[in-house]
Amino acid sequence: MSATAGQAADGVRSLADRFGIEPGMVVMEMGYDEDVDHDLRDALADRSGNDLVDEDTDEVVDVALVWFRDGDGDLFELLTDALGPLADAGTVWLLTPKAGRDGHVEPSEISESAPTAGLTQTSTVNAGKDWTAARLVTPRTVRAKK
């Protein structure tokens, strides 16, 4: 294997690692458009071993990958929709354009919408050249009551 191929494989692994994707996981994608990061999508699909499913899936999903830009509508409604097929211990990754990019979403919109939808932001990661990802989960106390 060439050094370049090995580096590419390591890059894919580290990107999928940041998102906590494991083989066999079902990843649902919402808000797809031409501007999404295709390298990220490919890395997550490669790691899970499955194609990404769309929001019309009947499957229970482990991860909801939600692309959202300013002007895409109501963030609260989108997050609520993402929770429908999500497993109890599932994760929502909210991807928004970085500051200075078209469609940038103010962090205050996320910090207001996520708790209203019943989610807590636990971290933020660099999701590529143009995107930032916020990890959103259902608080443990809510999961314990289910």
N, C-alpha and C positions, 0 to 999 in steps of 0.2 A: 504494500500500500504506500502511496506517495505521502509525503509530509503534508501536502495541501489537502488531500482527501482526509487524512487523520485529523487535521485541524478543523475541517468542516464538520466532521462527525462530532468532535468535542464541542464545537459551537452549537450544534443542534442539541446535544445532550444538556449543555448548560442552560440553554433557553427553555427547554422543556422542564428541566429541574427547577428553574425559577417559578414555574407555574404549577409545580407539584404533580405533573402528569406521570402516571404509571401505566405500564402495559395493561391493556384490557379496559381501561377507563372509557366511558362514553362522554364525549365532549360535544355540547350543543353550541351552535353559533347563532347569534342574533345581530341584526344591524349590518349585515354584509353589504359592502359597496365596492366600487372599483379601487378606492383608496386604502383598503385594508393592507396589512403587512402580510404578504403571501409567504415570506420565509417563516414567520411565526406560525401561521396556519399549518404549513407543511411540517414544521418541527413538532407541533403538538399532535398532529395526525400520525406522523411517523412513530413517535414515542408510544402513543396509545395503541397503535396497530389497527385503528379504525378510522374510517372517514369521519369528518365532522358531520353531525346531524343538524338539521335546521329546527326552528322553533315549532314546527308542526309535528315533531316526533311524538310517538306514543311511548317511547322508552323513558325509563327513569335515568337521569343523567347525573354524572359525578361532578361535572364542571360546566358552567354556563359562561361562554366567552361572548361578552356583550360589547359591540362596537357602538360608540355614541359620540355624536358631534353636536356642537351648538346648532340649533335649528332642526334637530331630528325629532322634536316633539317633547313629550313629557317624560323625564327621566324616572320619576316615581312609577309611572305606569309600566315602563319597560322593565324596571327591576322587579316589579310585582309579577309581570308575565314570566320573567326568568325563573322565579321561584316555583312556579307550577310543577314542572317536571323534575325539579332538583331533588336529589336524595337528601335525607335528613342531615347528613354530615357533608353535603356538597359545598362547593365554592363557586361564587360568582366573581369573574374577573371582568371589571369594567374598564374597557380601553377607550381612552380619549386622546385627541391630538395634543401634542406637547404645546407649551406656551409659544406663541409666535406663529403657529401653524393655523391654516384655515380650519375653522370649526372648533377651536380651543374651547374647552369647558372650564369655567372657573371652579376651583376646588370647593368653594362655598356651596355650589349647586350640588355637588356630590355629598358633602357633609350634611346638607339639609335633607336630601332625597333618600339616602341610604337608610338612616334610622327610621324614617317614616314608613319605609317598605319593610322594616323589621330586620335590617342588616347592620352589621358593624364593620367598619373599615379596619383591617389589621395591618396592612402594609401597602407600599407602593413600589413598583419595579419599573425599570426601563424596559419597554417592550419593543424596542427597535428604534430606528432613526426618527420616526415621526410620532410614535405613540408611547403613552404612559399607561400602566395598568394598575388599578386599585383592586386589592383583594378584599372581597366582601363576604362575610359569613353570617350565619344565624348565630346569635349569642348562645353560649352553652346553656344558660338557664332556660332559654326557650326550647332548645333541643331536648333537655332533660324532662320537660313537662309533656312532650309528645307521646 
